[in-house]
Amino acid sequence: MEKRSIVLLKDNPAIEKAHHVYEDFTSDEQLMDMAEAHEKWVKDVNTRLKTARQQGLEQGLEQAKIEDAKKMLQKGYPIVDIAEITGLSEEQIKKLE
């Protein structure tokens, strides 16, 4: 440890205590394994939430396209134009009629 770090630890009891807790924690393999497992779990949960949000957005966008296509069909737009505007296939639009 650097000389400056030792002085900082001796001058500040709270930092010294935190340093000792950190040293104890990092030297305990079981605690480190538990911490790594928790970190992995948090990352997994966040990934699942992100995936769920993305899927929800995609489903919402698809539903909006379908609703727009239905409105355009009601107003007499040609299927070719509806497909171009919404990005839906002509087959998808024909099923909405």
DSSP file with accessible surface (Angstrom, degrees, kcal/mol):
  #  RESIDUE AA STRUCTURE BP1 BP2  ACC     N-H-->O    O-->H-N    N-H-->O    O-->H-N    TCO  KAPPA ALPHA  PHI   PSI    X-CA   Y-CA   Z-CA
    1    1 A M              0   0  131      0, 0.0     5,-0.0     0, 0.0     0, 0.0   0.000 360.0 360.0 360.0 142.9    0.0    0.0    0.0
    2    2 A E     >  -     0   0  126      1,-0.1     4,-1.8     4,-0.0     5,-0.1  -0.281 360.0-119.7 -67.8 155.4    1.3    3.5   -0.8
    3    3 A K  H  > S+     0   0  181      1,-0.2     4,-2.1     2,-0.2     5,-0.2   0.896 114.7  54.4 -61.4 -40.3    2.5    5.8    1.9
    4    4 A R  H  > S+     0   0  198      1,-0.2     4,-2.2     2,-0.2    -1,-0.2   0.886 106.5  52.1 -63.9 -37.7   -0.2    8.3    1.1
    5    5 A S  H  > S+     0   0   47      2,-0.2     4,-2.3     1,-0.2    -1,-0.2   0.897 107.4  52.0 -65.4 -40.3   -2.9    5.7    1.5
    6    6 A I  H  X S+     0   0   69     -4,-1.8     4,-2.3     2,-0.2    -2,-0.2   0.927 110.2  48.6 -63.4 -42.5   -1.6    4.7    4.9
    7    7 A V  H  X S+     0   0   75     -4,-2.1     4,-2.2     1,-0.2    -2,-0.2   0.929 110.3  51.6 -63.0 -43.8   -1.7    8.3    6.1
    8    8 A L  H  X S+     0   0   96     -4,-2.2     4,-1.0     1,-0.2    -1,-0.2   0.910 110.3  49.1 -60.0 -42.2   -5.2    8.7    4.8
    9    9 A L  H  < S+     0   0   24     -4,-2.3     7,-0.5     1,-0.2     3,-0.4   0.912 112.7  46.5 -64.9 -42.4   -6.4    5.6    6.6
   10   10 A K  H  < S+     0   0  152     -4,-2.3    -1,-0.2     1,-0.2    -2,-0.2   0.830 112.1  51.3 -70.9 -29.2   -4.8    6.7    9.9
   11   11 A D  H  < S+     0   0  123     -4,-2.2    -1,-0.2     1,-0.2    -2,-0.2   0.663 112.8  45.8 -82.4 -15.7   -6.2   10.2    9.6
   12   12 A N     X  -     0   0   60     -4,-1.0     4,-2.4    -3,-0.4     3,-0.3  -0.859  62.1-169.1-133.6 100.8   -9.8    9.1    9.0
   13   13 A P  H  > S+     0   0   96      0, 0.0     4,-2.7     0, 0.0     5,-0.2   0.843  89.1  55.5 -58.5 -34.5  -11.2    6.3   11.2
   14   14 A A  H  > S+     0   0   69      2,-0.2     4,-2.4     1,-0.2     5,-0.2   0.923 110.2  44.8 -66.5 -42.2  -14.3    5.8    9.0
   15   15 A I  H  > S+     0   0   66     -3,-0.3     4,-2.6     2,-0.2    -1,-0.2   0.909 112.5  52.2 -67.8 -39.4  -12.1    5.2    6.0
   16   16 A E  H  X S+     0   0   73     -4,-2.4     4,-2.2    -7,-0.5    -2,-0.2   0.940 110.7  47.4 -62.1 -44.1   -9.8    2.9    7.9
   17   17 A K  H  X S+     0   0  153     -4,-2.7     4,-2.4     1,-0.2    -2,-0.2   0.935 112.0  49.8 -63.3 -44.1  -12.8    0.9    9.2
   18   18 A A  H  X S+     0   0   59     -4,-2.4     4,-2.6     1,-0.2    -1,-0.2   0.898 109.2  52.9 -61.1 -39.3  -14.2    0.7    5.6
   19   19 A H  H  X S+     0   0   46     -4,-2.6     4,-2.7     2,-0.2    -1,-0.2   0.916 109.0  48.7 -63.6 -41.8  -10.9   -0.5    4.4
   20   20 A H  H  X S+     0   0   86     -4,-2.2     4,-2.7     2,-0.2    -2,-0.2   0.906 111.2  49.7 -65.7 -41.0  -10.7   -3.3    6.9
   21   21 A V  H  X S+     0   0   86     -4,-2.4     4,-2.7     2,-0.2    -2,-0.2   0.930 111.8  49.6 -62.1 -43.2  -14.2   -4.4    6.1
   22   22 A Y  H  X S+     0   0  145     -4,-2.6     4,-2.8     2,-0.2     5,-0.2   0.930 111.3  48.2 -61.3 -45.8  -13.3   -4.4    2.4
   23   23 A E  H  X S+     0   0   79     -4,-2.7     4,-1.3     1,-0.2    -2,-0.2   0.918 113.0  48.0 -62.4 -42.5  -10.1   -6.4    3.1
   24   24 A D  H  X S+     0   0  107     -4,-2.7     4,-0.6     1,-0.2    -2,-0.2   0.924 113.9  47.5 -62.6 -44.0  -12.1   -8.9    5.2
   25   25 A F  H >< S+     0   0   77     -4,-2.7     3,-1.1     1,-0.2     7,-0.3   0.939 112.1  47.6 -64.1 -48.4  -14.8   -9.3    2.5
   26   26 A T  H 3< S+     0   0   54     -4,-2.8    -1,-0.2     1,-0.3    -2,-0.2   0.708 109.3  54.6 -72.1 -16.6  -12.4   -9.7   -0.4
   27   27 A S  H 3< S+     0   0   90     -4,-1.3     2,-0.8    -5,-0.2    -1,-0.3   0.588  89.8  85.9 -90.4  -8.2  -10.3  -12.3    1.4
   28   28 A D    <X  -     0   0   66     -3,-1.1     4,-2.3    -4,-0.6     5,-0.2  -0.803  61.9-165.1 -95.9 107.6  -13.4  -14.5    2.1
   29   29 A E  H  > S+     0   0  157     -2,-0.8     4,-2.7     1,-0.2     5,-0.2   0.875  87.1  53.5 -61.9 -38.9  -13.9  -16.8   -0.9
   30   30 A Q  H  > S+     0   0  140      2,-0.2     4,-2.3     1,-0.2    -1,-0.2   0.931 110.4  46.6 -64.4 -43.6  -17.5  -17.7    0.1
   31   31 A L  H  > S+     0   0   62      2,-0.2     4,-2.6     1,-0.2    -1,-0.2   0.906 112.2  51.0 -63.6 -40.3  -18.5  -14.1    0.4
   32   32 A M  H  X S+     0   0   55     -4,-2.3     4,-2.6    -7,-0.3    -2,-0.2   0.916 109.9  49.7 -64.1 -41.2  -16.9  -13.3   -2.9
   33   33 A D  H  X S+     0   0   95     -4,-2.7     4,-2.5     2,-0.2    -1,-0.2   0.912 111.7  48.9 -62.3 -42.1  -18.7  -16.2   -4.6
   34   34 A M  H  X S+     0   0  113     -4,-2.3     4,-2.5     2,-0.2    -2,-0.2   0.911 111.4  49.4 -64.0 -42.1  -22.0  -15.0   -3.1
   35   35 A A  H  X S+     0   0   36     -4,-2.6     4,-2.5     2,-0.2    -2,-0.2   0.915 112.1  48.0 -64.4 -41.5  -21.3  -11.4   -4.3
   36   36 A E  H  X S+     0   0  117     -4,-2.6     4,-2.4     2,-0.2    -2,-0.2   0.903 111.2  50.7 -66.1 -39.8  -20.5  -12.7   -7.8
   37   37 A A  H  X S+     0   0   60     -4,-2.5     4,-2.5     2,-0.2    -2,-0.2   0.916 111.2  48.6 -64.1 -40.9  -23.7  -14.9   -7.9
   38   38 A H  H  X S+     0   0  116     -4,-2.5     4,-2.7     2,-0.2    -2,-0.2   0.923 110.4  50.7 -64.7 -43.5  -25.8  -11.9   -6.8
   39   39 A E  H  X S+     0   0  108     -4,-2.5     4,-2.3     1,-0.2    -2,-0.2   0.920 111.0  48.8 -61.4 -41.6  -24.2   -9.7   -9.5
   40   40 A K  H  X S+     0   0  128     -4,-2.4     4,-2.7     2,-0.2    -1,-0.2   0.926 110.4  51.3 -64.0 -42.6  -24.9  -12.3  -12.1
   41   41 A W  H  X S+     0   0  147     -4,-2.5     4,-2.7     2,-0.2     5,-0.2   0.930 109.4  49.9 -60.4 -45.1  -28.5  -12.6  -10.9
   42   42 A V  H  X S+     0   0   49     -4,-2.7     4,-2.6     1,-0.2    -1,-0.2   0.928 111.8  48.3 -60.6 -44.0  -29.0   -8.8  -11.2
   43   43 A K  H  X S+     0   0  119     -4,-2.3     4,-2.4     1,-0.2    -1,-0.2   0.914 111.5  50.3 -63.2 -41.7  -27.6   -8.8  -14.7
   44   44 A D  H  X S+     0   0   59     -4,-2.7     4,-2.5     2,-0.2    -2,-0.2   0.922 111.3  48.0 -62.1 -44.9  -29.8  -11.7  -15.7
   45   45 A V  H  X S+     0   0   36     -4,-2.7     4,-2.7     2,-0.2     5,-0.2   0.937 112.1  49.5 -62.1 -45.3  -32.9   -9.9  -14.3
   46   46 A N  H  X S+     0   0   93     -4,-2.6     4,-2.5    -5,-0.2    -1,-0.2   0.897 110.5  50.4 -62.4 -38.7  -32.0   -6.7  -16.1
   47   47 A T  H  X S+     0   0   84     -4,-2.4     4,-2.6     2,-0.2    -1,-0.2   0.929 111.2  48.4 -65.0 -43.9  -31.5   -8.6  -19.3
   48   48 A R  H  X S+     0   0  151     -4,-2.5     4,-2.5     1,-0.2    -2,-0.2   0.904 112.2  49.0 -63.3 -40.6  -34.9  -10.3  -19.0
   49   49 A L  H  X S+     0   0   78     -4,-2.7     4,-2.6     2,-0.2    -1,-0.2   0.921 111.3  49.5 -64.6 -42.3  -36.6   -6.9  -18.2
   50   50 A K  H  X S+     0   0  153     -4,-2.5     4,-2.5    -5,-0.2    -2,-0.2   0.923 111.9  48.5 -62.9 -42.9  -34.9   -5.3  -21.2
   51   51 A T  H  X S+     0   0   67     -4,-2.6     4,-2.7     1,-0.2     5,-0.2   0.923 111.7  49.5 -63.0 -43.7  -36.0   -8.1  -23.5
   52   52 A A  H  X S+     0   0   56     -4,-2.5     4,-2.4     1,-0.2    -2,-0.2   0.914 111.5  48.8 -63.4 -42.1  -39.6   -8.0  -22.1
   53   53 A R  H  X S+     0   0  158     -4,-2.6     4,-2.5     2,-0.2    -1,-0.2   0.925 112.1  48.9 -62.3 -45.2  -39.7   -4.2  -22.7
   54   54 A Q  H  X S+     0   0   98     -4,-2.5     4,-2.6     2,-0.2    -2,-0.2   0.923 111.7  48.3 -61.6 -44.2  -38.4   -4.6  -26.2
   55   55 A Q  H  X S+     0   0  105     -4,-2.7     4,-2.6     1,-0.2    -1,-0.2   0.898 111.0  51.9 -63.6 -39.0  -40.9   -7.3  -27.0
   56   56 A G  H  X S+     0   0   37     -4,-2.4     4,-2.4    -5,-0.2    -2,-0.2   0.910 110.2  48.3 -63.5 -40.6  -43.7   -5.2  -25.6
   57   57 A L  H  X S+     0   0  110     -4,-2.5     4,-2.6     2,-0.2    -2,-0.2   0.924 111.7  49.5 -65.0 -43.2  -42.7   -2.2  -27.7
   58   58 A E  H  X S+     0   0  105     -4,-2.6     4,-2.4     1,-0.2    -2,-0.2   0.914 112.0  47.9 -63.3 -41.6  -42.5   -4.4  -30.8
   59   59 A Q  H  X S+     0   0  138     -4,-2.6     4,-2.5     1,-0.2    -1,-0.2   0.906 111.8  50.8 -65.3 -39.7  -45.9   -5.8  -30.1
   60   60 A G  H  X S+     0   0   42     -4,-2.4     4,-2.3     2,-0.2    -2,-0.2   0.906 110.7  48.2 -64.3 -41.3  -47.3   -2.3  -29.6
   61   61 A L  H  X S+     0   0  113     -4,-2.6     4,-2.3     2,-0.2    -2,-0.2   0.913 111.6  49.9 -65.2 -42.1  -45.8   -1.1  -32.8
   62   62 A E  H  X S+     0   0   68     -4,-2.4     4,-2.1     2,-0.2    -2,-0.2   0.922 110.9  49.4 -62.8 -42.2  -47.3   -4.0  -34.7
   63   63 A Q  H  X S+     0   0   97     -4,-2.5     4,-2.5     1,-0.2    -1,-0.2   0.905 109.4  52.1 -65.0 -38.6  -50.7   -3.4  -33.2
   64   64 A A  H  X S+     0   0   47     -4,-2.3     4,-2.6     2,-0.2    -1,-0.2   0.907 108.2  51.4 -63.8 -40.5  -50.5    0.2  -34.1
   65   65 A K  H  X S+     0   0   76     -4,-2.3     4,-2.6     2,-0.2    -1,-0.2   0.918 110.5  49.1 -61.1 -42.3  -49.7   -0.7  -37.7
   66   66 A I  H  X S+     0   0   38     -4,-2.1     4,-2.5     2,-0.2    -2,-0.2   0.927 111.1  48.7 -64.6 -43.3  -52.7   -3.0  -37.8
   67   67 A E  H  X S+     0   0   76     -4,-2.5     4,-2.1     1,-0.2    -1,-0.2   0.913 112.5  48.7 -63.8 -41.6  -55.0   -0.4  -36.4
   68   68 A D  H  X S+     0   0   75     -4,-2.6     4,-2.4     1,-0.2    -1,-0.2   0.916 110.4  51.3 -63.4 -42.8  -53.8    2.2  -39.0
   69   69 A A  H  X S+     0   0    0     -4,-2.6     4,-2.6     1,-0.2    -2,-0.2   0.908 108.1  52.3 -62.0 -41.3  -54.2   -0.4  -41.8
   70   70 A K  H  X S+     0   0   80     -4,-2.5     4,-2.3     1,-0.2    -1,-0.2   0.922 110.1  48.4 -60.5 -43.9  -57.8   -1.0  -40.6
   71   71 A K  H  X S+     0   0  120     -4,-2.1     4,-1.5     1,-0.2    -1,-0.2   0.909 111.6  49.4 -63.3 -41.7  -58.6    2.7  -40.7
   72   72 A M  H  <>S+     0   0   23     -4,-2.4     5,-2.6     1,-0.2     4,-0.3   0.889 109.3  52.1 -66.8 -37.4  -57.1    3.1  -44.2
   73   73 A L  H ><5S+     0   0   34     -4,-2.6     3,-1.5     1,-0.2    -1,-0.2   0.920 107.4  52.8 -62.2 -42.2  -59.1    0.1  -45.4
   74   74 A Q  H 3<5S+     0   0  166     -4,-2.3    -1,-0.2     1,-0.3    -2,-0.2   0.827 108.9  50.1 -63.1 -30.3  -62.3    1.7  -44.1
   75   75 A K  T 3<5S-     0   0  164     -4,-1.5    -1,-0.3    -5,-0.2    -2,-0.2   0.433 121.1-108.6 -89.6   0.4  -61.4    4.9  -46.0
   76   76 A G  T < 5 +     0   0   60     -3,-1.5    -3,-0.2    -4,-0.3    -2,-0.1   0.664  56.9 164.1  87.0  16.8  -60.8    3.0  -49.2
   77   77 A Y      < -     0   0  107     -5,-2.6    -1,-0.2    -6,-0.1     2,-0.1  -0.402  46.3-102.5 -64.1 144.4  -57.0    3.2  -49.5
   78   78 A P     >  -     0   0   72      0, 0.0     4,-2.3     0, 0.0     3,-0.4  -0.411  24.8-123.5 -66.4 144.6  -55.5    0.7  -52.0
   79   79 A I  H  > S+     0   0   34      1,-0.2     4,-2.7     2,-0.2     5,-0.2   0.874 111.3  57.7 -57.9 -38.4  -53.9   -2.3  -50.3
   80   80 A V  H  > S+     0   0   82      1,-0.2     4,-2.0     2,-0.2    -1,-0.2   0.915 108.7  45.5 -59.3 -43.3  -50.6   -1.6  -52.1
   81   81 A D  H  > S+     0   0   68     -3,-0.4     4,-2.7     2,-0.2    -1,-0.2   0.901 111.3  51.9 -67.9 -41.2  -50.5    1.9  -50.5
   82   82 A I  H  X S+     0   0    0     -4,-2.3     4,-3.0     1,-0.2     6,-0.4   0.928 109.8  50.2 -61.1 -42.9  -51.5    0.6  -47.1
   83   83 A A  H  X S+     0   0   16     -4,-2.7     4,-2.2     1,-0.2    -1,-0.2   0.918 112.1  47.4 -61.7 -43.0  -48.6   -1.9  -47.3
   84   84 A E  H  < S+     0   0  157     -4,-2.0    -2,-0.2    -5,-0.2    -1,-0.2   0.918 116.7  43.0 -65.6 -41.3  -46.2    0.7  -48.3
   85   85 A I  H  < S+     0   0  107     -4,-2.7    -2,-0.2     1,-0.2    -1,-0.2   0.927 124.8  31.4 -71.9 -45.9  -47.3    3.1  -45.5
   86   86 A T  H  < S-     0   0   12     -4,-3.0    -2,-0.2    -5,-0.2    -3,-0.2   0.718  96.3-127.0 -88.6 -24.1  -47.6    0.6  -42.7
   87   87 A G     <  +     0   0   55     -4,-2.2     2,-0.2    -5,-0.4    -4,-0.1   0.470  65.9 132.6  86.3   0.7  -44.9   -1.9  -43.6
   88   88 A L        -     0   0    6     -6,-0.4    -1,-0.3    -5,-0.1    -2,-0.1  -0.501  62.4-106.2 -78.8 155.8  -47.4   -4.7  -43.3
   89   89 A S     >  -     0   0   43     -2,-0.2     4,-2.1     1,-0.1     5,-0.2  -0.416  24.0-115.8 -77.7 159.2  -47.5   -7.3  -46.1
   90   90 A E  H  > S+     0   0   74      1,-0.2     4,-2.6     2,-0.2     5,-0.2   0.879 117.7  56.1 -61.5 -35.3  -50.4   -7.2  -48.5
   91   91 A E  H  > S+     0   0  119      1,-0.2     4,-1.6     2,-0.2    -1,-0.2   0.911 106.2  49.6 -64.2 -41.8  -51.4  -10.7  -47.2
   92   92 A Q  H  > S+     0   0   77      1,-0.2     4,-0.6     2,-0.2    -1,-0.2   0.911 112.3  48.3 -62.4 -40.9  -51.6   -9.3  -43.7
   93   93 A I  H >X S+     0   0    0     -4,-2.1     3,-1.3     1,-0.2     4,-0.6   0.906 106.5  55.6 -68.9 -40.5  -53.7   -6.4  -44.8
   94   94 A K  H >< S+     0   0  109     -4,-2.6     3,-1.0     1,-0.3    -1,-0.2   0.855 102.1  58.1 -60.6 -33.7  -56.1   -8.7  -46.8
   95   95 A K  H 3< S+     0   0  178     -4,-1.6    -1,-0.3     1,-0.2    -2,-0.2   0.730  99.8  59.2 -68.1 -19.6  -56.8  -10.7  -43.7
   96   96 A L  H <<        0   0   51     -3,-1.3    -1,-0.2    -4,-0.6    -2,-0.2   0.656 360.0 360.0 -82.8 -15.9  -58.0   -7.5  -42.0
   97   97 A E    <<        0   0  155     -3,-1.0   -27,-0.0    -4,-0.6    -3,-0.0  -0.262 360.0 360.0 -67.8 360.0  -60.7   -6.9  -44.5
